[in-house]
Amino acid sequence: MKKRELFNQVIDYFETHMPIAETELEYQDPYELIVAVILSAQCTDKRVNMITPAFFKMFPTADILAVHEPEEVYTYIKSCSYPNNKAKHLVGMARTLVQEFSGKVPDNLADLQKLPGVGRKTANVILSVAFQKPAMAVDTHVFRVAARIGLTTGSKTPLDTELQLVKHIPQELVHKAHHWLILHGRYVCLARKPRCSSCGLTHLCRYYRSVVSKQ
């Protein structure tokens, strides 16, 4: 099967079976989203959603967060992974937003990556989710699922995966495809024990053909 045909069939499957695909992080605006995404690194969305209500009540805007110290922020996020580093990143992010962007979250990759705690993946999440731009954030789920299905070939880095995916996914669907792959990886195509018996993509999946079907 040619790559274009594979992408088309995978897209058709998700369009049919997952017409609504969006982040499971709870947020109201780009500032809240960037906080939630920073907190979500190596932490579940469920845990982040437990933390953010009290956090946003105390630090409702970047301007307010910017005048506090990481030690104060730590007390609100200590139940997530790596709270010390994340507290520093959150305060640094807020201060940079205030000092360089008048407190407004930028809507382009270069400026987003100027914010402490925001790498390419996080920046792409913000662009995709908050601004519906054709940005493909590659986390472990996207990296794994894309390779297993066969959407990517020989990818060694998240950037390799990102570039291969955006090359073949229509621009207007990239932000949605990001969630398709994440959610499929989170609930079906698990890292250790993929639930192939409940997957509707096995007839297309390279991993299923080469590994599972031969077991």
Secondary structure, DSSP 4 states (H G I P E B T S, - for coil): --HHHHHHHHHHHHHHH-S----SS--SSHHHHHHHHHHTTTS-HHHHHHHHHHHHHH--SHHHHHTS-HHHHHHHHTTSSSHHHHHHHHHHHHHHHHHHHTTPPPSSHHHHTTSTT--HHHHHHHHHHHH--S-----HHHHHHHHHHTSSSS--SHHHHHHHHHHHS-HHHHHHHHHHHHHHHHHTS-SSS--GGG-TTTTT-HHHHHTGGG-
